[in-house]
């Protein structure tokens, strides 16, 4: 099959099955590689469209695509959405009784499945592997691939054996996908999966529709209520998630929200399985607006219309924070991420880290926690901090975070930066932040004397700044992508490619004056997507939402499986009047037109009378 014919077929499927006119960045080239039989590693942000990268190849290549997924809830949601689009899909995991599992295996044997979602435990069962070896397999997709790495924030031992598959199925293409992986995690994934000369596809981590805000934690419940009130001036029907660290905190926050009139529920691992499942389904079907949860409410949330994510407590690492905030605004509409940050949270998180028995794992988690604290204390654009952490060079302010909207006092930081970068260079890029600061400030201690570092030209050239001030300045240089902390080598500081021009004086640099206390931001509560509509269109949007909810309840599926909020906003704006016009709405494919077109067009036509 030629590249041209692959692209043509892929575009036809994108429109007819999924209802979209064009691919997002990277999707077309990834699909091209997988259909052509190439192994691929895909790093793409939450909500960036990873699923299409293996679902469309599954519809083009002969045989059944096997998708490895770590969560039962995520498998169920994916399969439900695929079936709504007219795709033959099933899942095979411990939630199925004997009869249902037998039915899925029969479909697999008869070649009736385009995609089969399996848990890693089921996949690596000897009998199941022998069955797969006797059947035509289109591809293997390893979702949430960071789970395979000890450097990943969500390491799962059952993923560790996944590398065996590559040897058992030498001619089947493999695609490994994740939304969160730093340099160390990426390298580990590629090594452990034994991929054959994989094509590496790294998308931008930027989610410009999400506003990032950090508030100093003072009276957290009042701050949470103020945030919700400002977001929901007209309605309390927005979907959102509030993450808290402990089960007790989850229960307390959920009850307080209920007392304040919010349609909220608690979710944590200590609740019975049937209650967790019920809350999960109610949230997906818009029967619950706000879920207060521990991180147990994690990868299974494939819901497009989450408008906000609040971290009531400090997350343990940036990867987890990024993935959790990425549950907001998957439909591309404006959404918000609020983090309440207090130093007591840091002490609590450090306590949990110190309980980790494995010394190497403890070191990794301490580094990741320190990076999370640095993000919360950052005085540079939040988005730049996130992007540079994941290796995506970015220095331009985003204009959609609390730091950009309420900027700190800036000063000409070029000389201070050159001193710091020169010191890192003179130390042969082999020491961490604290030692670099000691050298800059001319400290007299055993480590400096034994290393002879008092002889360096950079010794004592930074006495004008305190230890805390240098810590802030060096963090800013890390956040801006001029320095890199190498976690695989004890978090030593290394220069990036961007450091050269700055050292040579070819770059002007503004840095934030270090401040003693994290300040309040004056701006909270972003706009809801419906706020952009006129009053008349807003009424139509609400009528469309009501119709969607009725259909979803009758079919016992989440509301977004019928149509996402973005599609309803587009319908309310353009008011399509026939099948052709409705098909032009993003997210309306031929299967959904056939299933839901009559009801939605009837409502839209009636509105114009």
N, C-alpha and C positions, 0 to 999 in steps of 0.2 A: 504494500500500500504506500503510495507516495505521500510526501508531506502535505501536498496540496489537497489530496483527497481526504487525508486525516482531518485537516483543518476544516474542510467543507462539511464533513460528516459531524464533527464535533460541534460546529456552529449550529447545524440543523437540530441536533439533539438539545443544545442549550436553549434554543427557542421553543421547540415543540414540547419538550419534557419539563423544562424548568421555567420557561416564560421570560428569559432574559435575552436581550439583543446583542450584548457584547461581553467578552470575558473581562475579568479583573486582571490587573497586572500579574504576570508570570503564569497564569492558569493555562493559557493556550500552549506555551512552550513545554510546560510540564506534561500536559496531556499528550502532546506530540511525542515526547520522549518515551512515556510509558506505553503508548500504543505501539511504538516502534520496537519495544522490547528492552528498553534501557532501564537499569536500576536508577532510582532517584532518591535524593534526600531533600525534603521540603521543609523549610523553616518559614512559617507564615503566621501572622498574628491571629489571635482569637477573633472570629468573625470575618477573616480574610478570604474565606472560600476554599479551605483545604479539601473539604469533602468532594467537591466537583472534580478535583484533580485525580481521584481514583474512580469516582462513580461514572464519569463519562467514558474513560477507557474500558471500564467493566461492560458498558453497553456496546462498545465497538469490537473489542477482542472476543474471540470465541471462548466458550467455557464460563465457569463461575469465578467471580472475584471473591477472595477470602479476605475479610477485614478483621484484624485483631484489635479489640477494644477492651480497656480495663474495667469499664463500668457497665453493669446491666442496664441501668436507666438510660445511658447514652445510646446503647444499642437499640433499645426499644423506641426511643425518640427518632433515631435515624431511619429505622425501618418503617415507622408510621408515616414519616414525611415522604419517604420514597414511594410507598404504596399509594399515597395521595396523588403523587405525580405519575402514577400508572406503571411504576417499575416493579418487577418481580424480585422481592427481597425477603429475607428471613433472618432470625438470630438463633443461635444454638448455645445455650448456657444453662446454668443450674436452676434458673427460674422456671424452666419447662418441665411439665410432668412427663411420664414415660410415653404416653400416647402422642403428645404434642412434639416431643423430641423425635419420635419415630416418623411422624409426618414430615418433619423438616428433612430428615435423612432420605426419605423417599423422594422428595422434591429434588434434593441434591443429586441422587443417583439418576433420576430421570432427566436431568439437564434442564429443569424448570426454573432455576434460580439465576438471576443476573448477579446478585450479591448475597453473600452469607457472612453475617457478623458473628464472630466467636470470641470467647474469652481465651486468654493465653493458656489456662489450665486445660480447657477442652481441646484446644488446638494441638497441644503437645502430648495428648493421650495417644499411646502407641497404635491402638486400633483405628482411631480417627485419622491419624497420619497415613496409615496404610490405605484407608479408604480414599483419601485425597490423591494418593499416588496413582490410583487406578482411574482417575477422572481427569477430564480436561480442565485445567485451572487457568483462568485468564490472567490473574495477577495476585500478589499478596500485598496488602496495605497494612503497615504497622502504624496504627494511630497512637497518639500520645507517646511518641518514641522516646521522649526524655526519661520515661519510667525505666528504661533499660540501663541507665547510667548512674553510677554511684555519685557523680557530680551533679546529677539532676536534682531538682527540689522535691521530687516525688518518686524516688527510687523504689521499685517493686521487684523483689527477688524472682517472682514467677516470670518476669520478662527476660531474665538473664540467659535463659536457654534458647532464646529466639534465633540465635545465630545458627543453630542446627538446620533450620529450614532452608537456608541458602544452599547447603550441600545436598539436601534431599530433593530439591526442585531446581536443578541447575539451569533449566531453560525458561523458567517462569520469571517475569520481571517483578522486582520488589520496589515498593515505594514506602519510605519511612517519613512520617509527618509529625511535626510538633510545633507548638506556638511559642514555646519558651525554652531556649537553650543558649547558654553563653558559650564561649570558645571551647572550654574544657569539655562541656557536655556534648557539643557537636562532634568533637574528635572521638570521644568515647563511643557514641552511637555508631559512627561509621566503622569503628574497629570491631565492636561486639556483634554487629549484624552481618559482617563478612560480605558487604555489598560488592558487586562486580563493577569496578570503574564507574561509580555512580555519578550521575549528573547532579550538581549541587545547585539548588534553587533557593536563594534567600530573598524573601520579600521585605519591603519596608515594614518596620514595626510600628510605624506611625498610625494612630487612630485619631485623626484630626477632629472627629465629631465628639470625642470625649474630653470634657473639661476636668483637669486634675486640680484638686484643692486640698491643702493640709492646714488643719487648725490645731493650735495648741489646746490640748485637752484640759478643760477647766471644770465645767459642769456638763459632762458628756450627754446626759439625757436631755438637758435643756438645749444643748447645741444640736442634737439630732432632731428634736421636735421643731426647732427654728428652721433647720434645713428643709424638713419635709413640708412645713407650712409655706415657706417661700416658693418651693417647687410646685405646690399643689394648691394654688390660691382658689381655683374654681372647682377642682375635683379631687377626690382622694382615690382615684382609680388607676393611678400610675403603678406600673410594676417595678419593684425594687428589691434589692437584697441588702441586708445588714449583717456583716460578719463580726462575730465576737470570739474571744479566745477560749472561754470556758463554757461548759454546759450550763453552769449556774447563771453566768452572765446572759447567755442566750435566753433562758427562761425569764429572767428579770426584765430584760429589754422588751421581749415579745409581750409580756403581760402589761407593761407600762404603755406600749403602743395600743394595745387592745383597749385599755382603760381610757385612752385619749381618743378613741373612736376610729382607730385604723383597723382595717381588715388584715390582721397580721397573724402569723403562726410561727411557732418555734420548730427548729429542725436540728437534731444532733444525734450522734451515734448511740447515745444512751437511751433513746426512745425505741419502743418496739418497732420491728420492721414494717408492720402493717400501717402504723401511724406515719412513719417516714415516707412510705410509698404514697399514702393518701395526700400528705402535704405536697409532695413532689407533683402529683397529678393535678391537685387543685391549683397550684401555682402555674403550671403549664397551661391550664385551661382558664386562666384569669378568674378563678373562683376565690383566690387569695391574692391580695395585692402585694404585701410585703412579707418576705420570709426572713426571719432572724436566725442565723445559722452559724455553726462552726464550719471549718473548712471541709467537713464531711459532705456539705452541700456543694459539691465541686464540679467535677468534669461532666456530670450528667445533665447540666443545664444548657440545652440547645434551644433557647427561647429568644426570639429575635427582638421582642419589644420591651426588654428590661431598660428602664429609663435612668436608673441610678444604682450605684453600688456604694455602700458606706462601710468603711472599716472602723468599727467602734474601738478596736484594739489594734496594736501594731502587728502586721504580718511578720513572719519569721524571715522572709527573703523577698527580693524584688521579683523573682520568677513567679512566686505565688501571687504576689500583689498584682503584677501585670496580668496574669491569667484571670484572676478574679475580677479585676476592674474591666477586663475585656468581655465580661458577660453583659455589660451594658452596651446598648447601641449597636447590636449586631446588624440591625437593618440600615445602618448608616445615618440615622437621624440623631439630632443633638441629645447628648446624654451626659451624666456627671458622675465623677468619682470623688468621694470625700473621705479623707483619712483624718481621724482624731489621734493626735500623737502626744504622749506624755512620757517622761523619763521613767516613771514607775513601770510602764509597759516594757521598757528596755530591760529593766532588772528582772521582770517576770520571764521574758523571753530567754534571757541569759541563763536563768535557773533551769529552764527546760532543756536548753542546749547542753548544759553541763551534765545532764542525766544520760546523755548518749554514751554508751560504753566504749564504742570503737574510737580510738584516739584520732585517727585520720578523718573519720566522718565528723567528729566533734570539731576539728579544725576547719573543715569545709563549712559547717553550719555556722560557726562563729564568724567566719569571713562574710558569709551571705547576710547574717544579721547586721553586721557592721555596715554593709553596703545599704541595707534597708534604712538604718538610722541616718546614714549620710543623705539618702534621698529625702527623708522627712525634714532634715535640718537644712536642706539645700537653699541657697539664695540665688541659684540660677534656674532658668526655665525647667520646669519639671519634665517636660517632654524630652528636652535634650539629655537630661540625666538618664532617663529610661533608654533612649535610643543609643547613647554612647555606651551604656552598660552592656547592651547586646551587640556592640561592635558596629553600630551604624553611625558613622561620623555625622554629627549635626551640631552646629554652633548658632544657627539662626533662631531667635526667640519665636515661640509659636503663637503668642497672642491669645491663647485659650487655656491658661492655667493661672493660679492665684499669684504666682511670682510675676508673670508678665502683666497681669491686670492690676497688680498693686506692687510695682517694682521697688526693690531696696535702693539705698543710696549707692551710686556707682563711683569708682575712681579709676584713674589711669593705672591699670594693673600690669602693664608690660614689664616694668623693671622687676617687680616682685616675682612675676612668672618666670622671667629669665633666670633669676637667682635660684628658684626652686628647680627648674629644668636642668640648669648647669650642675647643681649639686647632685641630682640623680645621675647625670652623665658621669661626673667625677667619681661617683661611687660604683661605677661600672654596672649600673642598673641592677644591683644585687642586694638592695636593702629596702626595708619597709618604711612606712610613713614616719614612725616615731624616730627612727635613727636619722632620717633625712632632716627632720626638724632639729634634732640635737646638734647635728653638724652645722646647720644654718645659724643656729643661735650660739654656737661656740661652747657647747656644754663640755664639762670636764668630768668624764666618767670612764670606768674601766674598759667598756667596749670601744670607745673612741680611742683611748690610749693604746690598747692592745692591737687595734687595727691600723694605727698610725694615721688616723683620719684628721688629727689636728694639723697635719702637714698639708692638707688639701687647700687649694686656692679658694674654695667656697666655704672654708671653716670660718664661722663667725660673721659672715656677710649679711646675716638677716636678724641682727639683734634688735632691730626696731619693732619687730612683731613678737607678741607672746606666743606660747605654745598653742593656745586655743586659736589665736588669730592665724597662725601658720596652718593649723589643722583645717580651718575653714578655707583658706586660700588654696591649699593643695587639693581639698575635696572639689573645689570649683574647677580646678585644672583637670581632674579626673572626669567630672561631669561634662566638661566641654570637649573632652576627647583629646587632650594634649598629653595626658598620662594614662597608663593602664596598670591596674593591679593584677598581677599574675597569680591567681589562686592555686594553680598547679605547682607553683614554686614559692610557697609560703608568703604569698601576697606581696612580693617585692614590687617596687615601682619600676616601670619601664616607659621609655619614651615612645610615642606613636609617630606616624609619618607627619602628622600635623605639627609636631614640636619643632622640627627643623626650621621652617620659615619664621616661627616666633623667636627662637633663639638667635637667629640672624637679624632680628629687628625688622623683618619685612611685614609683620602683622601688628596692627594696633589692637589692644585688648582692654576692654572694660571689665573690671571685676567688682563684686559687691563688697562694700565695707563689712567686715565681720561684725556680727551683732551678738549680744550676750543672751537674749531671750527670743524664743520663737514668737513672732507677733501674730495677732489676729489678722485675718483677712477681712476686708470690709464687704466683700462681695460673695454672696451665696445664692444658690438656687438658679439653675439655668432655665432656658425656655423649654417647654414641652413642644413636640412637633405640631400639635394642634394649634398652638399659639400663633403660628405663621399663617393660619387660614383666616379668611374673612368670617364674620359671624354666621353668614348663611352657609358657607362651606363647612364651618365647624359643626353646625347642626347636622349636615349631611354626613360628615365623618362619624358622628356619634350614632346616627341611624345605621350606617354601614357596619359599625362595630357591634351594634345590637344584633343585626342580621347574622354577622359572622359568629357571634356567640351562640345563637340559636342553632345554627347549622352544626357548629362544633360539638355542642351538647348532644344533638341528635345522633351524630356519628361517633360520639365518645372519643374525640381527638382534641389535642390542644388547639386553641383558637388560631395561633399563627400557622398551623398546618393548612388551614383553609386559605387565608391570605395574611401576610404580614402587615404591620402598621404602615410601612412605606407604600405598599400597594393601595391601601385605603386612602391615604393622604393624596396619592396621585389620582385615584378615582374621584375623590371629592373636588379636586382642582379641575380636572379635565372633563369629568362627567360623560364618559363614553355612552353611546346610545345603541350600539349594535355589536355583533360578534367581532367584526374587524377592528373596531375602535377599542374594544375591551382587550383584545389580544396585544394591543400596543402598550398596555399597562405593564410595567416591569413586575415580573413575578406571576403573570398569567400565562400559563402554557395551555396546550390543547386539551390535556386531561382535565385540568381545573376549569377550563372554559366549558367542557362538556358536563362536568359535575355541578358547577356552581353558577355558571353564566346566566341561566334563566332568572334565578332569584335576584342576583345583583343588578342585572340590567332592568328588571321590573322596577326595583327600588329607584334606580338612577333615572329611569324615564318618568316615573311618577313625580320625582322631585322637580323636574323641569316644567310640569304642567301648571 
